[in-house]
Amino acid sequence: MTQNFLRFTTESLSASYIPFPRFLMEDSLADLSNDAKVLYALMLDRASISKVNGFIEADGTIRLYFTVEQAQKKLHRSRQCVTRIFRELEYSGLIYRKKQGLGKPALITLNYPSNAKLIRPKEAGENLSG
């Protein structure tokens, strides 16, 4: 099956995208697999949608559900592989999963390195070119 592609030009519409944090490319996370980095980016995208829609805990934390089955579908990986990827993210400290009980999805909290460069919202009157 062949797919048609269009040339990206100045007239092209912007593609929908998933944010990929630069800190995932730092040497401190070099041992993290690319699948784990992509899964983290997918969960970060889900968390940003939750934030916009007001799904925030009383303490200000954004928690989300991202099941093994959803990750399997998004990453095109086996259940065993996705389970390993989730464990990899947990061991690295990038996520914390709280089990909810048999048959229920784990509640996930995203973390990021304390030295990560983050984007601060622009203040009113601040020059956008920076």
C-alpha positions, 0 to 999 in steps of 0.5 A: 500500500503506497501513501501519497505525500505532499510537499511542505511549503510556506502555504501548507497548513500546520500539522497536528503534533504531539509535544516532545520535551527537549529534556528527554534528549538529555544525557541523563535520560540517554538510557531511556528507550525511544518507545518510552520517550514517545509514550511519555510525550503521548501522556504529556499531550493527554495531560495538557488536554486535561489541564485545558479542560480543568481535570485537575486534582484539588492539590493542583496535580494533573493525573491521568489514565493511560491504559496498557491497551491504549499504549499498545494501540498507539505504539503498535507494541505487544502487551509485554513490551508496553508493560516494560515501557511503563516500568522503564518510565517508573524506574526513571522517575518520569511517572508515578502509577497508583494502582486502582484495583483489579480491572481498573486502570492505574492513575498516572502522575507525570514528573519532570527533571528538576533541572529541565528547561521549561517554557514560562507563559509570557507576561502582558506587554512582554516582547514575543520575540524574546 
